[in-house]
Amino acid sequence: MKATAIAQPNIALIKYWGKRDIERNLPAVGSISITLSDLFTQVSVELDENLRADSLTINGAIDAGRLPRLQRCLDHVIGEQRMRARIISQSNFPIAAGLASSASAFAAATVAAAGAAGLSLTVDDLARMAGRASGSAARSLFGGFTELSNSGDTINLKPLRDQYSWPLKVVVAITETGPKHTGSTEAMEISRTTSPFYGSWLEQQDGDLQVARVAVEKQDFAALAAIAEHNCLKMHSVMWASRPAIVFWNAATMRCMQTVRRLQDAGHNVFFTIDAGPQVKAVCMPEDFDAVREALAATEGVVEIMSSGLGSAARLVANS
Ligand code: PMV
């Protein structure tokens, strides 16, 4: 009873920030994301009746700290009376550093857990289960451009466009490889309870989603760039105005944004987005990729560059 799944992280262009239900991990707002192709997490789940306890290995090292969250994910997918599990996770990029590793990890873990238990669930069921573990993970059950919306007491996922019909590129400028100082759940709650801008953030999100949806539909890069940067900066403004202030950026984060501005001024089709960490993701058209990669690699404070195209949905790769 073993299954292995692969999932890629996704990057939100219109961000999820804030929860409307902590218990069920339901987001306060909808979001639109792109799933990446070149970064991935592979998770295998082996259910074994001879095991006395669950175990988790991440990138070759036992990780007791992250085990409880994975256990809750498996309990939710398979049921609390399940056999104990050996969980092995491998990522080809830094984890817990604002690179959406929890999205790919929980999407892969959900698919692997369902596979190991022999459950045949719909992709929507899997997405809702993954979303319970990590809000953004629900979107990695889909490839290309995906919209997550709230509906009643659950979430709905809708593919907006596949990864082939608008093959944008993403350059990730890593400015710090250590783990982030505040987890996203805690940071979202601080924002919700203390930021004077949180109410406007909620109010404006449907309008931003609508603009981005139309831009994706029409492949209007300039319109998508403008709304994605605005939405990202608005999310960070909500955090900066919180008490205590939540600032995920460092000096190199700012320098990367300036690099992107310079590229835009030179006529390149590129925009930035930043999540709950100091890394800058630059989204560009394929013909601008080399210039964007080169300019970000040469930006002071960038310690590593990763690049990616748009990729496919989480999937089972082995089941026995
Ligand atoms: O899914 P979480 O709890 O890791 O939260 C993700 C939050 C952001 O990455 C900042 C935005 C998003 O929509 O992915």
py3Dmol code that shows the C-alpha trace and the ligand (Angstrom):
import py3Dmol

protein = """\
ATOM      1  CA  MET A   1       0.000   0.000   0.000  1.00  0.00           C
ATOM      2  CA  LYS A   2       2.416   2.552  -1.273  1.00  0.00           C
ATOM      3  CA  ALA A   3       1.926   5.426  -3.677  1.00  0.00           C
ATOM      4  CA  THR A   4       4.144   8.205  -4.960  1.00  0.00           C
ATOM      5  CA  ALA A   5       2.935  11.508  -6.356  1.00  0.00           C
ATOM      6  CA  ILE A   6       4.594  14.542  -7.868  1.00  0.00           C
ATOM      7  CA  ALA A   7       3.290  18.097  -7.649  1.00  0.00           C
ATOM      8  CA  GLN A   8       4.716  21.399  -8.730  1.00  0.00           C
ATOM      9  CA  PRO A   9       4.386  24.613  -6.723  1.00  0.00           C
ATOM     10  CA  ASN A  10       2.105  27.327  -7.996  1.00  0.00           C
ATOM     11  CA  ILE A  11       2.545  31.068  -7.775  1.00  0.00           C
ATOM     12  CA  ALA A  12      -0.460  33.282  -7.164  1.00  0.00           C
ATOM     13  CA  LEU A  13      -0.841  36.270  -9.490  1.00  0.00           C
ATOM     14  CA  ILE A  14      -3.909  37.368  -7.550  1.00  0.00           C
ATOM     15  CA  LYS A  15      -3.108  36.399  -3.984  1.00  0.00           C
ATOM     16  CA  TYR A  16      -4.828  34.480  -1.268  1.00  0.00           C
ATOM     17  CA  TRP A  17      -4.272  36.326   2.006  1.00  0.00           C
ATOM     18  CA  GLY A  18      -6.517  35.839   5.026  1.00  0.00           C
ATOM     19  CA  LYS A  19      -8.773  33.038   6.186  1.00  0.00           C
ATOM     20  CA  ARG A  20     -12.528  33.077   6.700  1.00  0.00           C
ATOM     21  CA  ASP A  21     -12.493  29.796   8.639  1.00  0.00           C
ATOM     22  CA  ILE A  22      -9.353  28.760  10.472  1.00  0.00           C
ATOM     23  CA  GLU A  23     -10.700  25.367  11.514  1.00  0.00           C
ATOM     24  CA  ARG A  24     -11.429  24.251   7.950  1.00  0.00           C
ATOM     25  CA  ASN A  25      -8.673  26.427   6.487  1.00  0.00           C
ATOM     26  CA  LEU A  26     -11.008  28.260   4.122  1.00  0.00           C
ATOM     27  CA  PRO A  27      -9.592  31.358   2.407  1.00  0.00           C
ATOM     28  CA  ALA A  28     -11.195  34.773   2.835  1.00  0.00           C
ATOM     29  CA  VAL A  29     -10.687  35.585  -0.862  1.00  0.00           C
ATOM     30  CA  GLY A  30     -10.381  33.874  -4.229  1.00  0.00           C
ATOM     31  CA  SER A  31      -7.055  33.685  -6.069  1.00  0.00           C
ATOM     32  CA  ILE A  32      -5.560  33.057  -9.512  1.00  0.00           C
ATOM     33  CA  SER A  33      -2.304  31.149  -9.928  1.00  0.00           C
ATOM     34  CA  ILE A  34       0.102  29.605 -12.390  1.00  0.00           C
ATOM     35  CA  THR A  35       1.494  26.138 -11.794  1.00  0.00           C
ATOM     36  CA  LEU A  36       5.221  25.804 -12.485  1.00  0.00           C
ATOM     37  CA  SER A  37       6.949  23.034 -14.425  1.00  0.00           C
ATOM     38  CA  ASP A  38      10.550  22.838 -13.260  1.00  0.00           C
ATOM     39  CA  LEU A  39      10.272  22.967  -9.471  1.00  0.00           C
ATOM     40  CA  PHE A  40       8.695  19.925  -7.905  1.00  0.00           C
ATOM     41  CA  THR A  41       8.045  17.910  -4.766  1.00  0.00           C
ATOM     42  CA  GLN A  42       7.764  14.154  -4.828  1.00  0.00           C
ATOM     43  CA  VAL A  43       6.003  12.500  -1.913  1.00  0.00           C
ATOM     44  CA  SER A  44       5.610   8.818  -1.235  1.00  0.00           C
ATOM     45  CA  VAL A  45       3.208   7.481   1.344  1.00  0.00           C
ATOM     46  CA  GLU A  46       3.529   3.900   2.506  1.00  0.00           C
ATOM     47  CA  LEU A  47       0.808   2.549   4.761  1.00  0.00           C
ATOM     48  CA  ASP A  48       2.088  -0.368   6.838  1.00  0.00           C
ATOM     49  CA  GLU A  49       0.145  -2.254   9.511  1.00  0.00           C
ATOM     50  CA  ASN A  50       3.424  -3.213  11.210  1.00  0.00           C
ATOM     51  CA  LEU A  51       4.411   0.403  11.825  1.00  0.00           C
ATOM     52  CA  ARG A  52       3.787   1.712  15.339  1.00  0.00           C
ATOM     53  CA  ALA A  53       4.103   5.390  14.463  1.00  0.00           C
ATOM     54  CA  ASP A  54       4.091   7.700  11.463  1.00  0.00           C
ATOM     55  CA  SER A  55       7.431   8.999  10.222  1.00  0.00           C
ATOM     56  CA  LEU A  56       8.422  11.821   7.908  1.00  0.00           C
ATOM     57  CA  THR A  57      11.665  12.250   5.992  1.00  0.00           C
ATOM     58  CA  ILE A  58      12.218  15.503   4.076  1.00  0.00           C
ATOM     59  CA  ASN A  59      15.136  15.697   1.680  1.00  0.00           C
ATOM     60  CA  GLY A  60      16.859  12.779   3.386  1.00  0.00           C
ATOM     61  CA  ALA A  61      16.478  13.960   7.011  1.00  0.00           C
ATOM     62  CA  ILE A  62      13.893  12.891   9.602  1.00  0.00           C
ATOM     63  CA  ASP A  63      11.611  15.881  10.252  1.00  0.00           C
ATOM     64  CA  ALA A  64       9.573  15.495  13.437  1.00  0.00           C
ATOM     65  CA  GLY A  65       8.610  19.193  13.461  1.00  0.00           C
ATOM     66  CA  ARG A  66       6.645  19.051  10.223  1.00  0.00           C
ATOM     67  CA  LEU A  67       5.153  15.605  10.921  1.00  0.00           C
ATOM     68  CA  PRO A  68       1.942  16.704  12.759  1.00  0.00           C
ATOM     69  CA  ARG A  69       0.713  18.766   9.793  1.00  0.00           C
ATOM     70  CA  LEU A  70       1.325  15.841   7.416  1.00  0.00           C
ATOM     71  CA  GLN A  71      -0.413  13.481   9.859  1.00  0.00           C
ATOM     72  CA  ARG A  72      -3.486  15.719   9.892  1.00  0.00           C
ATOM     73  CA  CYS A  73      -3.441  15.761   6.086  1.00  0.00           C
ATOM     74  CA  LEU A  74      -3.349  11.931   5.929  1.00  0.00           C
ATOM     75  CA  ASP A  75      -6.058  11.673   8.627  1.00  0.00           C
ATOM     76  CA  HIS A  76      -8.268  13.958   6.570  1.00  0.00           C
ATOM     77  CA  VAL A  77      -7.743  12.078   3.294  1.00  0.00           C
ATOM     78  CA  ILE A  78      -7.766   8.476   4.573  1.00  0.00           C
ATOM     79  CA  GLY A  79      -9.520   8.733   7.953  1.00  0.00           C
ATOM     80  CA  GLU A  80      -8.164   8.838  11.481  1.00  0.00           C
ATOM     81  CA  GLN A  81      -8.326   5.041  11.877  1.00  0.00           C
ATOM     82  CA  ARG A  82      -5.757   4.585   9.104  1.00  0.00           C
ATOM     83  CA  MET A  83      -2.601   2.447   9.264  1.00  0.00           C
ATOM     84  CA  ARG A  84       0.562   4.265  10.265  1.00  0.00           C
ATOM     85  CA  ALA A  85       2.568   5.694   7.395  1.00  0.00           C
ATOM     86  CA  ARG A  86       6.115   6.193   6.227  1.00  0.00           C
ATOM     87  CA  ILE A  87       6.134   9.548   4.407  1.00  0.00           C
ATOM     88  CA  ILE A  88       9.098  10.540   2.283  1.00  0.00           C
ATOM     89  CA  SER A  89       9.251  13.968   0.646  1.00  0.00           C
ATOM     90  CA  GLN A  90      11.851  15.284  -1.760  1.00  0.00           C
ATOM     91  CA  SER A  91      11.921  18.796  -3.264  1.00  0.00           C
ATOM     92  CA  ASN A  92      14.369  20.223  -5.789  1.00  0.00           C
ATOM     93  CA  PHE A  93      14.152  23.748  -4.309  1.00  0.00           C
ATOM     94  CA  PRO A  94      14.435  25.394  -0.847  1.00  0.00           C
ATOM     95  CA  ILE A  95      11.491  24.630   1.418  1.00  0.00           C
ATOM     96  CA  ALA A  96       9.620  27.036   3.757  1.00  0.00           C
ATOM     97  CA  ALA A  97      11.277  30.049   2.152  1.00  0.00           C
ATOM     98  CA  GLY A  98       8.311  31.635   0.374  1.00  0.00           C
ATOM     99  CA  LEU A  99       8.649  29.433  -2.700  1.00  0.00           C
ATOM    100  CA  ALA A 100       5.290  27.719  -2.264  1.00  0.00           C
ATOM    101  CA  SER A 101       6.851  24.468  -1.115  1.00  0.00           C
ATOM    102  CA  SER A 102       3.844  23.776   1.086  1.00  0.00           C
ATOM    103  CA  ALA A 103       1.612  23.955  -2.002  1.00  0.00           C
ATOM    104  CA  SER A 104       3.542  21.293  -3.884  1.00  0.00           C
ATOM    105  CA  ALA A 105       4.193  19.193  -0.760  1.00  0.00           C
ATOM    106  CA  PHE A 106       0.562  19.013   0.375  1.00  0.00           C
ATOM    107  CA  ALA A 107      -0.786  18.544  -3.143  1.00  0.00           C
ATOM    108  CA  ALA A 108       1.603  15.612  -3.642  1.00  0.00           C
ATOM    109  CA  ALA A 109       0.932  14.228  -0.137  1.00  0.00           C
ATOM    110  CA  THR A 110      -2.841  14.309  -0.704  1.00  0.00           C
ATOM    111  CA  VAL A 111      -2.619  12.516  -4.045  1.00  0.00           C
ATOM    112  CA  ALA A 112      -0.114   9.960  -2.674  1.00  0.00           C
ATOM    113  CA  ALA A 113      -2.234   9.327   0.445  1.00  0.00           C
ATOM    114  CA  ALA A 114      -5.378   8.737  -1.615  1.00  0.00           C
ATOM    115  CA  GLY A 115      -3.403   6.440  -3.935  1.00  0.00           C
ATOM    116  CA  ALA A 116      -1.864   4.440  -1.073  1.00  0.00           C
ATOM    117  CA  ALA A 117      -5.303   3.945   0.499  1.00  0.00           C
ATOM    118  CA  GLY A 118      -6.822   2.908  -2.834  1.00  0.00           C
ATOM    119  CA  LEU A 119      -9.350   5.746  -2.793  1.00  0.00           C
ATOM    120  CA  SER A 120     -10.640   7.023  -6.091  1.00  0.00           C
ATOM    121  CA  LEU A 121     -11.463  10.663  -5.550  1.00  0.00           C
ATOM    122  CA  THR A 122     -12.252  13.397  -8.063  1.00  0.00           C
ATOM    123  CA  VAL A 123      -9.701  16.107  -8.677  1.00  0.00           C
ATOM    124  CA  ASP A 124     -12.065  18.577  -6.976  1.00  0.00           C
ATOM    125  CA  ASP A 125     -12.219  16.378  -3.861  1.00  0.00           C
ATOM    126  CA  LEU A 126      -8.439  16.066  -3.846  1.00  0.00           C
ATOM    127  CA  ALA A 127      -8.064  19.831  -4.286  1.00  0.00           C
ATOM    128  CA  ARG A 128     -10.385  20.531  -1.340  1.00  0.00           C
ATOM    129  CA  MET A 129      -8.480  18.049   0.812  1.00  0.00           C
ATOM    130  CA  ALA A 130      -5.121  19.553  -0.166  1.00  0.00           C
ATOM    131  CA  GLY A 131      -6.559  23.020   0.497  1.00  0.00           C
ATOM    132  CA  ARG A 132      -7.473  22.004   4.005  1.00  0.00           C
ATOM    133  CA  ALA A 133      -3.781  21.340   4.691  1.00  0.00           C
ATOM    134  CA  SER A 134      -2.473  24.419   2.856  1.00  0.00           C
ATOM    135  CA  GLY A 135      -4.763  26.906   1.102  1.00  0.00           C
ATOM    136  CA  SER A 136      -2.508  27.327  -1.902  1.00  0.00           C
ATOM    137  CA  ALA A 137      -2.015  23.544  -2.305  1.00  0.00           C
ATOM    138  CA  ALA A 138      -5.512  23.204  -3.771  1.00  0.00           C
ATOM    139  CA  ARG A 139      -4.340  25.082  -6.875  1.00  0.00           C
ATOM    140  CA  SER A 140      -1.455  22.638  -7.521  1.00  0.00           C
ATOM    141  CA  LEU A 141      -4.043  19.960  -8.328  1.00  0.00           C
ATOM    142  CA  PHE A 142      -4.391  21.835 -11.616  1.00  0.00           C
ATOM    143  CA  GLY A 143      -1.879  22.837 -14.277  1.00  0.00           C
ATOM    144  CA  GLY A 144      -1.526  26.107 -16.198  1.00  0.00           C
ATOM    145  CA  PHE A 145      -3.676  29.017 -14.984  1.00  0.00           C
ATOM    146  CA  THR A 146      -6.140  28.193 -12.193  1.00  0.00           C
ATOM    147  CA  GLU A 147      -8.757  30.164 -10.316  1.00  0.00           C
ATOM    148  CA  LEU A 148      -9.771  29.263  -6.789  1.00  0.00           C
ATOM    149  CA  SER A 149     -13.064  30.722  -5.642  1.00  0.00           C
ATOM    150  CA  ASN A 150     -15.122  30.528  -2.507  1.00  0.00           C
ATOM    151  CA  SER A 151     -18.530  28.998  -2.768  1.00  0.00           C
ATOM    152  CA  GLY A 152     -20.801  28.282   0.192  1.00  0.00           C
ATOM    153  CA  ASP A 153     -18.728  26.531   2.808  1.00  0.00           C
ATOM    154  CA  THR A 154     -16.168  25.149   0.405  1.00  0.00           C
ATOM    155  CA  ILE A 155     -13.801  26.144  -2.405  1.00  0.00           C
ATOM    156  CA  ASN A 156     -14.113  25.619  -6.139  1.00  0.00           C
ATOM    157  CA  LEU A 157     -11.231  25.263  -8.554  1.00  0.00           C
ATOM    158  CA  LYS A 158     -11.492  26.194 -12.180  1.00  0.00           C
ATOM    159  CA  PRO A 159      -8.845  25.789 -14.863  1.00  0.00           C
ATOM    160  CA  LEU A 160      -8.663  29.095 -16.781  1.00  0.00           C
ATOM    161  CA  ARG A 161      -6.091  28.175 -19.417  1.00  0.00           C
ATOM    162  CA  ASP A 162      -3.673  25.304 -19.971  1.00  0.00           C
ATOM    163  CA  GLN A 163       0.111  25.608 -19.767  1.00  0.00           C
ATOM    164  CA  TYR A 164       0.636  25.238 -23.521  1.00  0.00           C
ATOM    165  CA  SER A 165      -1.622  27.940 -24.927  1.00  0.00           C
ATOM    166  CA  TRP A 166       0.162  30.813 -23.137  1.00  0.00           C
ATOM    167  CA  PRO A 167       3.588  29.452 -22.192  1.00  0.00           C
ATOM    168  CA  LEU A 168       4.817  32.188 -19.857  1.00  0.00           C
ATOM    169  CA  LYS A 169       8.189  31.816 -18.136  1.00  0.00           C
ATOM    170  CA  VAL A 170       9.054  32.419 -14.495  1.00  0.00           C
ATOM    171  CA  VAL A 171      12.440  33.431 -13.113  1.00  0.00           C
ATOM    172  CA  VAL A 172      12.762  33.031  -9.350  1.00  0.00           C
ATOM    173  CA  ALA A 173      15.390  35.232  -7.733  1.00  0.00           C
ATOM    174  CA  ILE A 174      16.329  33.692  -4.393  1.00  0.00           C
ATOM    175  CA  THR A 175      17.646  36.307  -1.985  1.00  0.00           C
ATOM    176  CA  GLU A 176      17.755  34.160   1.167  1.00  0.00           C
ATOM    177  CA  THR A 177      17.630  30.394   1.529  1.00  0.00           C
ATOM    178  CA  GLY A 178      16.802  30.118   5.244  1.00  0.00           C
ATOM    179  CA  PRO A 179      13.288  29.441   6.531  1.00  0.00           C
ATOM    180  CA  LYS A 180      10.924  32.415   6.806  1.00  0.00           C
ATOM    181  CA  HIS A 181      10.434  34.114  10.169  1.00  0.00           C
ATOM    182  CA  THR A 182       6.626  33.929  10.310  1.00  0.00           C
ATOM    183  CA  GLY A 183       4.438  31.160   8.908  1.00  0.00           C
ATOM    184  CA  SER A 184       1.666  32.237   6.548  1.00  0.00           C
ATOM    185  CA  THR A 185      -1.205  31.142   8.829  1.00  0.00           C
ATOM    186  CA  GLU A 186       0.111  33.250  11.713  1.00  0.00           C
ATOM    187  CA  ALA A 187       0.890  36.187   9.413  1.00  0.00           C
ATOM    188  CA  MET A 188      -2.597  36.055   7.883  1.00  0.00           C
ATOM    189  CA  GLU A 189      -4.210  36.113  11.312  1.00  0.00           C
ATOM    190  CA  ILE A 190      -2.102  39.081  12.419  1.00  0.00           C
ATOM    191  CA  SER A 191      -3.192  40.859   9.215  1.00  0.00           C
ATOM    192  CA  ARG A 192      -6.857  39.995   9.681  1.00  0.00           C
ATOM    193  CA  THR A 193      -6.981  41.100  13.279  1.00  0.00           C
ATOM    194  CA  THR A 194      -4.768  44.209  13.195  1.00  0.00           C
ATOM    195  CA  SER A 195      -4.270  45.644   9.701  1.00  0.00           C
ATOM    196  CA  PRO A 196      -6.352  48.781   9.018  1.00  0.00           C
ATOM    197  CA  PHE A 197      -6.220  47.848   5.310  1.00  0.00           C
ATOM    198  CA  TYR A 198      -7.570  44.299   5.661  1.00  0.00           C
ATOM    199  CA  GLY A 199     -11.169  45.355   4.980  1.00  0.00           C
ATOM    200  CA  SER A 200     -10.244  47.103   1.706  1.00  0.00           C
ATOM    201  CA  TRP A 201      -8.157  44.109   0.696  1.00  0.00           C
ATOM    202  CA  LEU A 202     -11.255  41.886   0.978  1.00  0.00           C
ATOM    203  CA  GLU A 203     -13.512  44.423  -0.747  1.00  0.00           C
ATOM    204  CA  GLN A 204     -11.278  44.901  -3.766  1.00  0.00           C
ATOM    205  CA  GLN A 205     -10.337  41.295  -4.438  1.00  0.00           C
ATOM    206  CA  ASP A 206     -13.279  40.387  -6.684  1.00  0.00           C
ATOM    207  CA  GLY A 207     -12.473  43.345  -8.942  1.00  0.00           C
ATOM    208  CA  ASP A 208      -8.812  42.287  -9.191  1.00  0.00           C
ATOM    209  CA  LEU A 209      -9.840  38.705  -9.954  1.00  0.00           C
ATOM    210  CA  GLN A 210     -12.143  39.886 -12.728  1.00  0.00           C
ATOM    211  CA  VAL A 211      -9.413  42.013 -14.367  1.00  0.00           C
ATOM    212  CA  ALA A 212      -6.900  39.136 -14.179  1.00  0.00           C
ATOM    213  CA  ARG A 213      -9.406  36.570 -15.480  1.00  0.00           C
ATOM    214  CA  VAL A 214     -10.075  38.699 -18.564  1.00  0.00           C
ATOM    215  CA  ALA A 215      -6.331  39.321 -19.076  1.00  0.00           C
ATOM    216  CA  VAL A 216      -5.630  35.575 -18.986  1.00  0.00           C
ATOM    217  CA  GLU A 217      -8.496  34.900 -21.357  1.00  0.00           C
ATOM    218  CA  LYS A 218      -7.267  37.515 -23.857  1.00  0.00           C
ATOM    219  CA  GLN A 219      -3.558  36.781 -23.269  1.00  0.00           C
ATOM    220  CA  ASP A 220      -3.165  40.465 -22.473  1.00  0.00           C
ATOM    221  CA  PHE A 221       0.268  40.525 -20.821  1.00  0.00           C
ATOM    222  CA  ALA A 222       0.277  44.239 -19.968  1.00  0.00           C
ATOM    223  CA  ALA A 223      -3.092  44.020 -18.221  1.00  0.00           C
ATOM    224  CA  LEU A 224      -2.063  40.902 -16.293  1.00  0.00           C
ATOM    225  CA  ALA A 225       1.253  42.526 -15.294  1.00  0.00           C
ATOM    226  CA  ALA A 226      -0.458  45.657 -13.980  1.00  0.00           C
ATOM    227  CA  ILE A 227      -3.068  43.862 -11.897  1.00  0.00           C
ATOM    228  CA  ALA A 228      -0.664  41.179 -10.586  1.00  0.00           C
ATOM    229  CA  GLU A 229       1.892  43.748  -9.340  1.00  0.00           C
ATOM    230  CA  HIS A 230      -0.868  45.871  -7.830  1.00  0.00           C
ATOM    231  CA  ASN A 231      -2.425  42.901  -6.050  1.00  0.00           C
ATOM    232  CA  CYS A 232       0.952  41.721  -4.724  1.00  0.00           C
ATOM    233  CA  LEU A 233       1.924  45.153  -3.401  1.00  0.00           C
ATOM    234  CA  LYS A 234      -1.526  45.547  -1.860  1.00  0.00           C
ATOM    235  CA  MET A 235      -1.154  42.235  -0.010  1.00  0.00           C
ATOM    236  CA  HIS A 236       2.236  43.318   1.331  1.00  0.00           C
ATOM    237  CA  SER A 237       0.823  46.721   2.305  1.00  0.00           C
ATOM    238  CA  VAL A 238      -1.789  44.922   4.404  1.00  0.00           C
ATOM    239  CA  MET A 239       1.069  43.094   6.136  1.00  0.00           C
ATOM    240  CA  TRP A 240       3.299  46.162   6.573  1.00  0.00           C
ATOM    241  CA  ALA A 241       0.439  47.997   8.270  1.00  0.00           C
ATOM    242  CA  SER A 242      -0.239  45.124  10.677  1.00  0.00           C
ATOM    243  CA  ARG A 243       0.784  45.193  14.326  1.00  0.00           C
ATOM    244  CA  PRO A 244       3.362  43.813  14.680  1.00  0.00           C
ATOM    245  CA  ALA A 245       4.372  44.699  11.128  1.00  0.00           C
ATOM    246  CA  ILE A 246       5.058  41.718   8.906  1.00  0.00           C
ATOM    247  CA  VAL A 247       7.850  42.470   6.476  1.00  0.00           C
ATOM    248  CA  PHE A 248       9.071  39.537   4.415  1.00  0.00           C
ATOM    249  CA  TRP A 249      11.315  41.619   2.125  1.00  0.00           C
ATOM    250  CA  ASN A 250      15.007  42.299   2.401  1.00  0.00           C
ATOM    251  CA  ALA A 251      17.187  44.821   0.543  1.00  0.00           C
ATOM    252  CA  ALA A 252      17.765  42.410  -2.331  1.00  0.00           C
ATOM    253  CA  THR A 253      13.998  41.922  -2.714  1.00  0.00           C
ATOM    254  CA  MET A 254      13.739  45.668  -3.425  1.00  0.00           C
ATOM    255  CA  ARG A 255      16.702  45.571  -5.783  1.00  0.00           C
ATOM    256  CA  CYS A 256      15.069  42.772  -7.770  1.00  0.00           C
ATOM    257  CA  MET A 257      11.893  44.852  -8.073  1.00  0.00           C
ATOM    258  CA  GLN A 258      14.008  47.722  -9.398  1.00  0.00           C
ATOM    259  CA  THR A 259      15.637  45.349 -11.885  1.00  0.00           C
ATOM    260  CA  VAL A 260      12.185  44.347 -13.119  1.00  0.00           C
ATOM    261  CA  ARG A 261      11.197  48.035 -13.428  1.00  0.00           C
ATOM    262  CA  ARG A 262      14.356  48.683 -15.487  1.00  0.00           C
ATOM    263  CA  LEU A 263      13.546  45.744 -17.752  1.00  0.00           C
ATOM    264  CA  GLN A 264      10.000  47.066 -18.201  1.00  0.00           C
ATOM    265  CA  ASP A 265      11.358  50.502 -19.090  1.00  0.00           C
ATOM    266  CA  ALA A 266      13.557  48.840 -21.719  1.00  0.00           C
ATOM    267  CA  GLY A 267      10.438  47.303 -23.276  1.00  0.00           C
ATOM    268  CA  HIS A 268      10.526  43.781 -21.856  1.00  0.00           C
ATOM    269  CA  ASN A 269       7.289  42.012 -21.028  1.00  0.00           C
ATOM    270  CA  VAL A 270       7.900  41.097 -17.402  1.00  0.00           C
ATOM    271  CA  PHE A 271       6.328  41.655 -13.995  1.00  0.00           C
ATOM    272  CA  PHE A 272       7.197  40.695 -10.425  1.00  0.00           C
ATOM    273  CA  THR A 273       5.293  38.985  -7.694  1.00  0.00           C
ATOM    274  CA  ILE A 274       6.371  38.220  -4.100  1.00  0.00           C
ATOM    275  CA  ASP A 275       4.821  35.839  -1.586  1.00  0.00           C
ATOM    276  CA  ALA A 276       5.360  35.216   2.120  1.00  0.00           C
ATOM    277  CA  GLY A 277       9.128  35.361   1.805  1.00  0.00           C
ATOM    278  CA  PRO A 278      11.920  37.531   0.377  1.00  0.00           C
ATOM    279  CA  GLN A 279      12.142  35.848  -3.047  1.00  0.00           C
ATOM    280  CA  VAL A 280      11.068  37.668  -6.195  1.00  0.00           C
ATOM    281  CA  LYS A 281       9.296  35.803  -8.954  1.00  0.00           C
ATOM    282  CA  ALA A 282       9.495  37.486 -12.334  1.00  0.00           C
ATOM    283  CA  VAL A 283       6.891  36.332 -14.843  1.00  0.00           C
ATOM    284  CA  CYS A 284       7.717  37.048 -18.475  1.00  0.00           C
ATOM    285  CA  MET A 285       7.042  36.214 -22.086  1.00  0.00           C
ATOM    286  CA  PRO A 286       9.309  33.463 -23.522  1.00  0.00           C
ATOM    287  CA  GLU A 287      11.208  35.937 -25.735  1.00  0.00           C
ATOM    288  CA  ASP A 288      12.111  38.065 -22.681  1.00  0.00           C
ATOM    289  CA  PHE A 289      13.310  35.134 -20.588  1.00  0.00           C
ATOM    290  CA  ASP A 290      17.071  35.377 -21.275  1.00  0.00           C
ATOM    291  CA  ALA A 291      17.204  39.114 -20.535  1.00  0.00           C
ATOM    292  CA  VAL A 292      15.159  38.716 -17.336  1.00  0.00           C
ATOM    293  CA  ARG A 293      17.248  35.805 -16.080  1.00  0.00           C
ATOM    294  CA  GLU A 294      20.504  37.585 -16.816  1.00  0.00           C
ATOM    295  CA  ALA A 295      19.441  40.857 -15.187  1.00  0.00           C
ATOM    296  CA  LEU A 296      18.145  39.191 -12.023  1.00  0.00           C
ATOM    297  CA  ALA A 297      21.233  36.958 -11.739  1.00  0.00           C
ATOM    298  CA  ALA A 298      23.379  40.118 -11.858  1.00  0.00           C
ATOM    299  CA  THR A 299      21.311  41.896  -9.184  1.00  0.00           C
ATOM    300  CA  GLU A 300      23.207  42.436  -5.935  1.00  0.00           C
ATOM    301  CA  GLY A 301      22.076  40.093  -3.172  1.00  0.00           C
ATOM    302  CA  VAL A 302      20.607  37.402  -5.421  1.00  0.00           C
ATOM    303  CA  VAL A 303      22.090  34.128  -4.194  1.00  0.00           C
ATOM    304  CA  GLU A 304      20.486  31.766  -6.646  1.00  0.00           C
ATOM    305  CA  ILE A 305      18.288  31.833  -9.712  1.00  0.00           C
ATOM    306  CA  MET A 306      15.736  29.194 -10.625  1.00  0.00           C
ATOM    307  CA  SER A 307      13.654  29.245 -13.731  1.00  0.00           C
ATOM    308  CA  SER A 308      10.593  27.497 -14.911  1.00  0.00           C
ATOM    309  CA  GLY A 309       7.888  27.286 -17.485  1.00  0.00           C
ATOM    310  CA  LEU A 310       4.267  26.543 -16.707  1.00  0.00           C
ATOM    311  CA  GLY A 311       3.476  22.989 -15.774  1.00  0.00           C
ATOM    312  CA  SER A 312       0.912  20.333 -15.188  1.00  0.00           C
ATOM    313  CA  ALA A 313      -1.310  19.156 -12.380  1.00  0.00           C
ATOM    314  CA  ALA A 314      -0.294  16.996  -9.392  1.00  0.00           C
ATOM    315  CA  ARG A 315      -0.308  13.343 -10.356  1.00  0.00           C
ATOM    316  CA  LEU A 316       0.318   9.823  -9.159  1.00  0.00           C
ATOM    317  CA  VAL A 317       3.583   8.405 -10.530  1.00  0.00           C
ATOM    318  CA  ALA A 318       3.667   5.005  -8.799  1.00  0.00           C
ATOM    319  CA  ASN A 319       1.159   2.896  -6.923  1.00  0.00           C
ATOM    320  CA  SER A 320       1.675  -0.579  -5.526  1.00  0.00           C
TER     321      SER A 320
END
"""
ligand_1 = """\
14
PMV
O -1.181 28.268 1.346
P -0.408 29.075 2.318
O -0.944 28.972 3.690
O 1.067 28.762 2.266
O -0.556 30.638 1.934
C -0.125 31.155 0.722
C -0.051 32.632 0.756
C 0.632 33.307 -0.427
O 1.627 32.470 -0.994
C 1.327 34.567 0.080
C -0.364 33.757 -1.492
C -0.907 32.653 -2.382
O -2.030 32.829 -2.874
O -0.208 31.662 -2.655
"""
view = py3Dmol.view(width=600, height=400)
view.addModel(protein, "pdb")
view.setStyle({"model": 0}, {"cartoon": {"style": "trace"}})
view.addModel(ligand_1, "xyz")
view.setStyle({"model": 1}, {"stick": {}})
view.zoomTo()
view.show()
